Amino acid sequence: MRVLVLYAHPVPESFGAALHETVVASLRAAGHEVDDCDLYAEGFDPVLSREERRGYHDTASNTAPVAAYVGRVKRAEALVLCFPVWNFGYPAILKGFFDRVFLPGVSFELAQGKVTPALGHIRKLAAVTTYGASRWTAFLMGDPPRRLVCRALRAVCRPMARTLYLAHYDMNRATPESRAAFLQKVAARLAVF
């Protein structure tokens, strides 16, 4: 399966980088074709410009500024996000990717005010993430990243797309043992993705 990995962390020696490495290695070991999109390393510009916003609904030309990324999304059969949760949301670079690339005509069709999903080729969706806060605190806050992945993003994929959400909560008090256990969990779950 062709898997697009969207990775969003600026620090190469971080635990996020170790997770990213585990994600890519596990998917490749399972025989998947991996398109590894490291948004920071690629210098992705997350800012939706005034011109892009004005042309947002023009499906004949709205993809021109991000055509290469749109092509990568359209070739994918699965999508795996690897990111830290910051301020109970995506890092700005990942949010900007969705703002600039998941356009009308790409991730959804918009006709007479009705939204129709357009990523029917995405059969599987996964997120591998870390939270500074505890699971309980995230729950009390409504856990926006989990909801964005498991509801909003899944809604534009193939109906009944298999979704996996792996999170290491409470990174502020993580131990070497908890991090190692989470890396093993990620490797095991993605080995059968």
VEXDREN-2710 file (C-alpha; in Angstrom, 1 decimal):
% VEXDREN-2710
k/r/px/py/pz
1/MET/0.0/0.0/0.0
2/ARG/1.2/3.6/-0.7
3/VAL/1.4/5.4/2.6
4/LEU/1.9/9.1/2.9
5/VAL/3.6/9.9/6.3
6/LEU/3.1/13.6/7.3
7/TYR/5.7/14.4/10.0
8/ALA/5.7/17.7/11.9
9/HIS/8.4/18.3/14.4
10/PRO/11.3/20.7/14.1
11/VAL/13.9/19.0/16.4
12/PRO/15.8/16.1/14.9
13/GLU/16.9/14.7/18.3
14/SER/13.4/14.8/19.9
15/PHE/11.3/11.9/20.9
16/GLY/9.0/12.9/18.1
17/ALA/11.9/12.2/15.7
18/ALA/12.3/8.8/17.2
19/LEU/8.6/8.1/16.7
20/HIS/8.9/9.3/13.1
21/GLU/11.8/6.9/12.5
22/THR/9.9/4.1/14.1
23/VAL/6.8/4.8/12.0
24/VAL/8.7/4.9/8.7
25/ALA/10.8/1.8/9.5
26/SER/7.7/-0.2/10.7
27/LEU/5.7/0.6/7.6
28/ARG/8.6/-0.2/5.2
29/ALA/9.3/-3.5/7.1
30/ALA/5.6/-4.4/6.6
31/GLY/6.1/-4.0/2.9
32/HIS/4.4/-0.6/2.3
33/GLU/5.6/2.0/-0.1
34/VAL/6.3/5.0/2.1
35/ASP/6.3/8.6/0.9
36/ASP/7.9/10.3/3.9
37/CYS/6.9/14.0/4.0
38/ASP/8.9/15.8/6.7
39/LEU/7.3/19.2/6.6
40/TYR/10.1/21.0/8.4
41/ALA/12.9/19.4/6.5
42/GLU/11.1/20.1/3.2
43/GLY/10.6/23.8/4.2
44/PHE/6.8/23.6/3.8
45/ASP/5.3/27.1/4.0
46/PRO/2.1/26.7/6.2
47/VAL/0.8/30.2/5.5
48/LEU/-2.3/30.5/3.4
49/SER/-1.7/33.6/1.4
50/ARG/-4.3/36.2/0.6
51/GLU/-4.2/35.2/-3.1
52/GLU/-4.7/31.5/-2.2
53/ARG/-7.7/32.3/0.0
54/ARG/-9.3/34.4/-2.7
55/GLY/-8.8/31.5/-5.2
56/TYR/-9.7/28.8/-2.7
57/HIS/-13.0/27.7/-4.4
58/ASP/-11.6/27.9/-7.9
59/THR/-10.9/24.2/-8.4
60/ALA/-9.3/24.8/-11.8
61/SER/-6.4/26.7/-10.2
62/ASN/-6.5/26.4/-6.4
63/THR/-3.9/23.6/-6.3
64/ALA/-1.2/25.4/-8.3
65/PRO/0.8/26.7/-5.3
66/VAL/0.9/23.3/-3.7
67/ALA/0.6/21.0/-6.7
68/ALA/3.4/18.7/-5.7
69/TYR/1.9/18.1/-2.3
70/VAL/-1.6/17.6/-3.8
71/GLY/-0.1/15.0/-6.1
72/ARG/1.4/13.1/-3.1
73/VAL/-2.0/13.1/-1.3
74/LYS/-3.8/11.9/-4.4
75/ARG/-1.3/9.0/-4.9
76/ALA/-1.7/7.8/-1.3
77/GLU/-3.8/4.9/-0.2
78/ALA/-3.2/5.5/3.5
79/LEU/-2.2/8.5/5.6
80/VAL/-0.2/8.5/8.8
81/LEU/0.3/11.6/10.8
82/CYS/3.3/11.9/13.2
83/PHE/3.2/15.0/15.3
84/PRO/3.3/16.4/18.9
85/VAL/0.2/18.0/20.3
86/TRP/0.9/21.6/21.2
87/ASN/-1.7/23.7/22.9
88/PHE/-4.2/21.0/22.3
89/GLY/-3.8/21.2/18.6
90/TYR/-1.7/20.4/15.6
91/PRO/1.7/22.1/15.2
92/ALA/1.1/25.2/13.0
93/ILE/3.0/23.6/10.1
94/LEU/0.7/20.6/10.0
95/LYS/-2.4/22.8/10.4
96/GLY/-1.1/24.9/7.5
97/PHE/-0.7/21.8/5.4
98/PHE/-4.3/20.9/5.8
99/ASP/-5.3/24.6/5.2
100/ARG/-3.3/24.8/2.0
101/VAL/-3.4/21.3/0.6
102/PHE/-6.8/19.8/1.6
103/LEU/-8.7/22.1/-0.8
104/PRO/-12.0/21.9/-2.6
105/GLY/-11.4/19.4/-5.4
106/VAL/-8.7/17.6/-3.4
107/SER/-10.1/16.5/0.0
108/PHE/-13.7/17.4/-0.6
109/GLU/-16.1/18.6/-3.3
110/LEU/-18.4/21.6/-2.6
111/ALA/-21.6/21.8/-4.6
112/GLN/-24.6/24.0/-3.6
113/GLY/-23.3/24.3/-0.1
114/LYS/-23.0/20.5/0.4
115/VAL/-19.6/18.9/1.2
116/THR/-18.8/15.5/-0.3
117/PRO/-15.6/13.6/0.7
118/ALA/-13.0/13.3/-2.1
119/LEU/-10.3/11.2/-0.5
120/GLY/-12.0/7.8/-1.2
121/HIS/-8.6/6.4/-2.1
122/ILE/-7.5/6.8/1.5
123/ARG/-8.4/3.4/3.0
124/LYS/-6.5/3.7/6.3
125/LEU/-5.7/6.6/8.5
126/ALA/-3.4/6.7/11.6
127/ALA/-2.0/9.3/14.0
128/VAL/1.1/8.8/16.2
129/THR/1.4/11.6/18.7
130/THR/2.5/12.9/22.1
131/TYR/0.8/15.1/24.6
132/GLY/2.4/17.0/27.4
133/ALA/-0.8/16.7/29.4
134/SER/-2.3/13.6/30.9
135/ARG/-5.1/11.6/29.2
136/TRP/-7.5/13.0/31.8
137/THR/-6.6/16.6/31.1
138/ALA/-6.9/16.0/27.3
139/PHE/-10.3/14.4/27.9
140/LEU/-11.5/17.4/29.9
141/MET/-10.3/19.7/27.1
142/GLY/-12.3/17.6/24.6
143/ASP/-9.1/16.2/23.1
144/PRO/-9.3/18.3/19.9
145/PRO/-6.4/16.5/18.0
146/ARG/-8.1/13.1/18.5
147/ARG/-11.4/14.5/17.3
148/LEU/-9.8/16.2/14.3
149/VAL/-8.2/12.9/13.2
150/CYS/-10.9/10.4/14.1
151/ARG/-13.8/12.5/13.0
152/ALA/-13.0/15.5/10.7
153/LEU/-10.1/13.9/8.7
154/ARG/-11.7/10.5/8.6
155/ALA/-14.9/12.1/7.2
156/VAL/-13.2/13.0/4.0
157/CYS/-11.6/9.6/3.5
158/ARG/-13.2/6.4/2.2
159/PRO/-16.3/5.5/4.2
160/MET/-15.4/3.2/7.0
161/ALA/-11.7/4.0/6.6
162/ARG/-9.8/2.1/9.3
163/THR/-8.5/4.6/11.8
164/LEU/-5.7/4.2/14.4
165/TYR/-4.9/6.8/17.0
166/LEU/-1.8/6.1/19.1
167/ALA/-0.9/8.7/21.8
168/HIS/1.7/8.9/24.5
169/TYR/0.0/11.2/27.1
170/ASP/1.7/12.9/30.0
171/MET/5.1/13.5/28.3
172/ASN/5.9/16.1/30.9
173/ARG/6.4/13.1/33.3
174/ALA/7.5/10.5/30.8
175/THR/10.2/8.1/31.7
176/PRO/12.7/6.2/29.5
177/GLU/10.6/3.1/30.2
178/SER/7.3/4.8/29.1
179/ARG/8.9/6.1/26.0
180/ALA/10.4/2.8/25.1
181/ALA/7.1/1.0/25.7
182/PHE/5.3/3.5/23.4
183/LEU/7.9/3.0/20.6
184/GLN/7.3/-0.7/20.9
185/LYS/3.6/-0.2/20.7
186/VAL/3.9/2.0/17.7
187/ALA/6.1/-0.5/15.9
188/ALA/3.8/-3.4/16.7
189/ARG/0.6/-1.7/15.6
190/LEU/2.1/-0.3/12.4
191/ALA/3.6/-3.7/11.5
192/VAL/0.0/-4.9/10.9
193/PHE/-1.3/-1.6/9.5
END
